[in-house]
Amino acid sequence: MLSFWYQEIIGGAVFALGLVLVWRGGELGLERAGRRRLVVLVGGLVALAALQFALQWAAMR
């Protein structure tokens, strides 16, 4: 379970850095199209993290 948190912390930091770079490039924002892209990116991150957590937790049972 420790590897899950390690991967999520490191991966989340890299993801956040990428979001900052894309935000500064003008592709993300709080307006309509930018907000949709932001929701898709963060939603994808949460979905994959949930899938990884479920698969690792199921293997421990």
Phi and psi restraints in degrees (range 20) as a CNS / XPLOR table:
assign (resid 1 and name C) (resid 2 and name N)
       (resid 2 and name CA) (resid 2 and name C) 1.0 -64.2 20.0 2
assign (resid 2 and name N) (resid 2 and name CA)
       (resid 2 and name C) (resid 3 and name N) 1.0 -34.8 20.0 2
assign (resid 2 and name C) (resid 3 and name N)
       (resid 3 and name CA) (resid 3 and name C) 1.0 -65.6 20.0 2
assign (resid 3 and name N) (resid 3 and name CA)
       (resid 3 and name C) (resid 4 and name N) 1.0 -32.4 20.0 2
assign (resid 3 and name C) (resid 4 and name N)
       (resid 4 and name CA) (resid 4 and name C) 1.0 -61.5 20.0 2
assign (resid 4 and name N) (resid 4 and name CA)
       (resid 4 and name C) (resid 5 and name N) 1.0 -48.3 20.0 2
assign (resid 4 and name C) (resid 5 and name N)
       (resid 5 and name CA) (resid 5 and name C) 1.0 -67.2 20.0 2
assign (resid 5 and name N) (resid 5 and name CA)
       (resid 5 and name C) (resid 6 and name N) 1.0 -36.7 20.0 2
assign (resid 5 and name C) (resid 6 and name N)
       (resid 6 and name CA) (resid 6 and name C) 1.0 -61.7 20.0 2
assign (resid 6 and name N) (resid 6 and name CA)
       (resid 6 and name C) (resid 7 and name N) 1.0 -47.6 20.0 2
assign (resid 6 and name C) (resid 7 and name N)
       (resid 7 and name CA) (resid 7 and name C) 1.0 -63.7 20.0 2
assign (resid 7 and name N) (resid 7 and name CA)
       (resid 7 and name C) (resid 8 and name N) 1.0 -40.0 20.0 2
assign (resid 7 and name C) (resid 8 and name N)
       (resid 8 and name CA) (resid 8 and name C) 1.0 -69.9 20.0 2
assign (resid 8 and name N) (resid 8 and name CA)
       (resid 8 and name C) (resid 9 and name N) 1.0 -36.5 20.0 2
assign (resid 8 and name C) (resid 9 and name N)
       (resid 9 and name CA) (resid 9 and name C) 1.0 -69.5 20.0 2
assign (resid 9 and name N) (resid 9 and name CA)
       (resid 9 and name C) (resid 10 and name N) 1.0 -48.8 20.0 2
assign (resid 9 and name C) (resid 10 and name N)
       (resid 10 and name CA) (resid 10 and name C) 1.0 -66.3 20.0 2
assign (resid 10 and name N) (resid 10 and name CA)
       (resid 10 and name C) (resid 11 and name N) 1.0 -47.3 20.0 2
assign (resid 10 and name C) (resid 11 and name N)
       (resid 11 and name CA) (resid 11 and name C) 1.0 -63.1 20.0 2
assign (resid 11 and name N) (resid 11 and name CA)
       (resid 11 and name C) (resid 12 and name N) 1.0 -38.6 20.0 2
assign (resid 11 and name C) (resid 12 and name N)
       (resid 12 and name CA) (resid 12 and name C) 1.0 -65.7 20.0 2
assign (resid 12 and name N) (resid 12 and name CA)
       (resid 12 and name C) (resid 13 and name N) 1.0 -37.1 20.0 2
assign (resid 12 and name C) (resid 13 and name N)
       (resid 13 and name CA) (resid 13 and name C) 1.0 -66.5 20.0 2
assign (resid 13 and name N) (resid 13 and name CA)
       (resid 13 and name C) (resid 14 and name N) 1.0 -42.9 20.0 2
assign (resid 13 and name C) (resid 14 and name N)
       (resid 14 and name CA) (resid 14 and name C) 1.0 -65.3 20.0 2
assign (resid 14 and name N) (resid 14 and name CA)
       (resid 14 and name C) (resid 15 and name N) 1.0 -41.5 20.0 2
assign (resid 14 and name C) (resid 15 and name N)
       (resid 15 and name CA) (resid 15 and name C) 1.0 -62.7 20.0 2
assign (resid 15 and name N) (resid 15 and name CA)
       (resid 15 and name C) (resid 16 and name N) 1.0 -43.4 20.0 2
assign (resid 15 and name C) (resid 16 and name N)
       (resid 16 and name CA) (resid 16 and name C) 1.0 -63.7 20.0 2
assign (resid 16 and name N) (resid 16 and name CA)
       (resid 16 and name C) (resid 17 and name N) 1.0 -40.3 20.0 2
assign (resid 16 and name C) (resid 17 and name N)
       (resid 17 and name CA) (resid 17 and name C) 1.0 -62.0 20.0 2
assign (resid 17 and name N) (resid 17 and name CA)
       (resid 17 and name C) (resid 18 and name N) 1.0 -43.0 20.0 2
assign (resid 17 and name C) (resid 18 and name N)
       (resid 18 and name CA) (resid 18 and name C) 1.0 -62.5 20.0 2
assign (resid 18 and name N) (resid 18 and name CA)
       (resid 18 and name C) (resid 19 and name N) 1.0 -40.9 20.0 2
assign (resid 18 and name C) (resid 19 and name N)
       (resid 19 and name CA) (resid 19 and name C) 1.0 -62.3 20.0 2
assign (resid 19 and name N) (resid 19 and name CA)
       (resid 19 and name C) (resid 20 and name N) 1.0 -41.0 20.0 2
assign (resid 19 and name C) (resid 20 and name N)
       (resid 20 and name CA) (resid 20 and name C) 1.0 -62.3 20.0 2
assign (resid 20 and name N) (resid 20 and name CA)
       (resid 20 and name C) (resid 21 and name N) 1.0 -44.0 20.0 2
assign (resid 20 and name C) (resid 21 and name N)
       (resid 21 and name CA) (resid 21 and name C) 1.0 -64.3 20.0 2
assign (resid 21 and name N) (resid 21 and name CA)
       (resid 21 and name C) (resid 22 and name N) 1.0 -42.0 20.0 2
assign (resid 21 and name C) (resid 22 and name N)
       (resid 22 and name CA) (resid 22 and name C) 1.0 -69.2 20.0 2
assign (resid 22 and name N) (resid 22 and name CA)
       (resid 22 and name C) (resid 23 and name N) 1.0 -37.7 20.0 2
assign (resid 22 and name C) (resid 23 and name N)
       (resid 23 and name CA) (resid 23 and name C) 1.0 -62.0 20.0 2
assign (resid 23 and name N) (resid 23 and name CA)
       (resid 23 and name C) (resid 24 and name N) 1.0 -45.5 20.0 2
assign (resid 23 and name C) (resid 24 and name N)
       (resid 24 and name CA) (resid 24 and name C) 1.0 -66.8 20.0 2
assign (resid 24 and name N) (resid 24 and name CA)
       (resid 24 and name C) (resid 25 and name N) 1.0 -25.7 20.0 2
assign (resid 24 and name C) (resid 25 and name N)
       (resid 25 and name CA) (resid 25 and name C) 1.0 -77.9 20.0 2
assign (resid 25 and name N) (resid 25 and name CA)
       (resid 25 and name C) (resid 26 and name N) 1.0 -9.4 20.0 2
assign (resid 25 and name C) (resid 26 and name N)
       (resid 26 and name CA) (resid 26 and name C) 1.0 90.9 20.0 2
assign (resid 26 and name N) (resid 26 and name CA)
       (resid 26 and name C) (resid 27 and name N) 1.0 7.8 20.0 2
assign (resid 26 and name C) (resid 27 and name N)
       (resid 27 and name CA) (resid 27 and name C) 1.0 -86.2 20.0 2
assign (resid 27 and name N) (resid 27 and name CA)
       (resid 27 and name C) (resid 28 and name N) 1.0 -22.2 20.0 2
assign (resid 27 and name C) (resid 28 and name N)
       (resid 28 and name CA) (resid 28 and name C) 1.0 -114.7 20.0 2
assign (resid 28 and name N) (resid 28 and name CA)
       (resid 28 and name C) (resid 29 and name N) 1.0 156.2 20.0 2
assign (resid 28 and name C) (resid 29 and name N)
       (resid 29 and name CA) (resid 29 and name C) 1.0 -178.4 20.0 2
assign (resid 29 and name N) (resid 29 and name CA)
       (resid 29 and name C) (resid 30 and name N) 1.0 -170.6 20.0 2
assign (resid 29 and name C) (resid 30 and name N)
       (resid 30 and name CA) (resid 30 and name C) 1.0 -102.2 20.0 2
assign (resid 30 and name N) (resid 30 and name CA)
       (resid 30 and name C) (resid 31 and name N) 1.0 3.6 20.0 2
assign (resid 30 and name C) (resid 31 and name N)
       (resid 31 and name CA) (resid 31 and name C) 1.0 -82.6 20.0 2
assign (resid 31 and name N) (resid 31 and name CA)
       (resid 31 and name C) (resid 32 and name N) 1.0 177.5 20.0 2
assign (resid 31 and name C) (resid 32 and name N)
       (resid 32 and name CA) (resid 32 and name C) 1.0 -54.0 20.0 2
assign (resid 32 and name N) (resid 32 and name CA)
       (resid 32 and name C) (resid 33 and name N) 1.0 -59.6 20.0 2
assign (resid 32 and name C) (resid 33 and name N)
       (resid 33 and name CA) (resid 33 and name C) 1.0 -68.7 20.0 2
assign (resid 33 and name N) (resid 33 and name CA)
       (resid 33 and name C) (resid 34 and name N) 1.0 -41.5 20.0 2
assign (resid 33 and name C) (resid 34 and name N)
       (resid 34 and name CA) (resid 34 and name C) 1.0 -65.5 20.0 2
assign (resid 34 and name N) (resid 34 and name CA)
       (resid 34 and name C) (resid 35 and name N) 1.0 -37.8 20.0 2
assign (resid 34 and name C) (resid 35 and name N)
       (resid 35 and name CA) (resid 35 and name C) 1.0 -67.4 20.0 2
assign (resid 35 and name N) (resid 35 and name CA)
       (resid 35 and name C) (resid 36 and name N) 1.0 -38.3 20.0 2
assign (resid 35 and name C) (resid 36 and name N)
       (resid 36 and name CA) (resid 36 and name C) 1.0 -63.0 20.0 2
assign (resid 36 and name N) (resid 36 and name CA)
       (resid 36 and name C) (resid 37 and name N) 1.0 -43.1 20.0 2
assign (resid 36 and name C) (resid 37 and name N)
       (resid 37 and name CA) (resid 37 and name C) 1.0 -63.2 20.0 2
assign (resid 37 and name N) (resid 37 and name CA)
       (resid 37 and name C) (resid 38 and name N) 1.0 -41.3 20.0 2
assign (resid 37 and name C) (resid 38 and name N)
       (resid 38 and name CA) (resid 38 and name C) 1.0 -62.7 20.0 2
assign (resid 38 and name N) (resid 38 and name CA)
       (resid 38 and name C) (resid 39 and name N) 1.0 -43.7 20.0 2
assign (resid 38 and name C) (resid 39 and name N)
       (resid 39 and name CA) (resid 39 and name C) 1.0 -64.0 20.0 2
assign (resid 39 and name N) (resid 39 and name CA)
       (resid 39 and name C) (resid 40 and name N) 1.0 -40.7 20.0 2
assign (resid 39 and name C) (resid 40 and name N)
       (resid 40 and name CA) (resid 40 and name C) 1.0 -63.9 20.0 2
assign (resid 40 and name N) (resid 40 and name CA)
       (resid 40 and name C) (resid 41 and name N) 1.0 -44.4 20.0 2
assign (resid 40 and name C) (resid 41 and name N)
       (resid 41 and name CA) (resid 41 and name C) 1.0 -65.6 20.0 2
assign (resid 41 and name N) (resid 41 and name CA)
       (resid 41 and name C) (resid 42 and name N) 1.0 -49.3 20.0 2
assign (resid 41 and name C) (resid 42 and name N)
       (resid 42 and name CA) (resid 42 and name C) 1.0 -68.7 20.0 2
assign (resid 42 and name N) (resid 42 and name CA)
       (resid 42 and name C) (resid 43 and name N) 1.0 -38.4 20.0 2
assign (resid 42 and name C) (resid 43 and name N)
       (resid 43 and name CA) (resid 43 and name C) 1.0 -61.6 20.0 2
assign (resid 43 and name N) (resid 43 and name CA)
       (resid 43 and name C) (resid 44 and name N) 1.0 -40.7 20.0 2
assign (resid 43 and name C) (resid 44 and name N)
       (resid 44 and name CA) (resid 44 and name C) 1.0 -63.7 20.0 2
assign (resid 44 and name N) (resid 44 and name CA)
       (resid 44 and name C) (resid 45 and name N) 1.0 -41.5 20.0 2
assign (resid 44 and name C) (resid 45 and name N)
       (resid 45 and name CA) (resid 45 and name C) 1.0 -62.1 20.0 2
assign (resid 45 and name N) (resid 45 and name CA)
       (resid 45 and name C) (resid 46 and name N) 1.0 -45.5 20.0 2
assign (resid 45 and name C) (resid 46 and name N)
       (resid 46 and name CA) (resid 46 and name C) 1.0 -65.7 20.0 2
assign (resid 46 and name N) (resid 46 and name CA)
       (resid 46 and name C) (resid 47 and name N) 1.0 -41.5 20.0 2
assign (resid 46 and name C) (resid 47 and name N)
       (resid 47 and name CA) (resid 47 and name C) 1.0 -63.2 20.0 2
assign (resid 47 and name N) (resid 47 and name CA)
       (resid 47 and name C) (resid 48 and name N) 1.0 -44.8 20.0 2
assign (resid 47 and name C) (resid 48 and name N)
       (resid 48 and name CA) (resid 48 and name C) 1.0 -68.3 20.0 2
assign (resid 48 and name N) (resid 48 and name CA)
       (resid 48 and name C) (resid 49 and name N) 1.0 -36.8 20.0 2
assign (resid 48 and name C) (resid 49 and name N)
       (resid 49 and name CA) (resid 49 and name C) 1.0 -64.9 20.0 2
assign (resid 49 and name N) (resid 49 and name CA)
       (resid 49 and name C) (resid 50 and name N) 1.0 -40.6 20.0 2
assign (resid 49 and name C) (resid 50 and name N)
       (resid 50 and name CA) (resid 50 and name C) 1.0 -65.3 20.0 2
assign (resid 50 and name N) (resid 50 and name CA)
       (resid 50 and name C) (resid 51 and name N) 1.0 -41.1 20.0 2
assign (resid 50 and name C) (resid 51 and name N)
       (resid 51 and name CA) (resid 51 and name C) 1.0 -63.5 20.0 2
assign (resid 51 and name N) (resid 51 and name CA)
       (resid 51 and name C) (resid 52 and name N) 1.0 -44.8 20.0 2
assign (resid 51 and name C) (resid 52 and name N)
       (resid 52 and name CA) (resid 52 and name C) 1.0 -63.7 20.0 2
assign (resid 52 and name N) (resid 52 and name CA)
       (resid 52 and name C) (resid 53 and name N) 1.0 -42.6 20.0 2
assign (resid 52 and name C) (resid 53 and name N)
       (resid 53 and name CA) (resid 53 and name C) 1.0 -61.5 20.0 2
assign (resid 53 and name N) (resid 53 and name CA)
       (resid 53 and name C) (resid 54 and name N) 1.0 -44.5 20.0 2
assign (resid 53 and name C) (resid 54 and name N)
       (resid 54 and name CA) (resid 54 and name C) 1.0 -63.6 20.0 2
assign (resid 54 and name N) (resid 54 and name CA)
       (resid 54 and name C) (resid 55 and name N) 1.0 -42.0 20.0 2
assign (resid 54 and name C) (resid 55 and name N)
       (resid 55 and name CA) (resid 55 and name C) 1.0 -69.8 20.0 2
assign (resid 55 and name N) (resid 55 and name CA)
       (resid 55 and name C) (resid 56 and name N) 1.0 -38.7 20.0 2
assign (resid 55 and name C) (resid 56 and name N)
       (resid 56 and name CA) (resid 56 and name C) 1.0 -70.9 20.0 2
assign (resid 56 and name N) (resid 56 and name CA)
       (resid 56 and name C) (resid 57 and name N) 1.0 -38.5 20.0 2
assign (resid 56 and name C) (resid 57 and name N)
       (resid 57 and name CA) (resid 57 and name C) 1.0 -69.8 20.0 2
assign (resid 57 and name N) (resid 57 and name CA)
       (resid 57 and name C) (resid 58 and name N) 1.0 -38.0 20.0 2
assign (resid 57 and name C) (resid 58 and name N)
       (resid 58 and name CA) (resid 58 and name C) 1.0 -65.5 20.0 2
assign (resid 58 and name N) (resid 58 and name CA)
       (resid 58 and name C) (resid 59 and name N) 1.0 -33.9 20.0 2
assign (resid 58 and name C) (resid 59 and name N)
       (resid 59 and name CA) (resid 59 and name C) 1.0 -69.6 20.0 2
assign (resid 59 and name N) (resid 59 and name CA)
       (resid 59 and name C) (resid 60 and name N) 1.0 -23.1 20.0 2
assign (resid 59 and name C) (resid 60 and name N)
       (resid 60 and name CA) (resid 60 and name C) 1.0 -82.0 20.0 2
assign (resid 60 and name N) (resid 60 and name CA)
       (resid 60 and name C) (resid 61 and name N) 1.0 -16.6 20.0 2
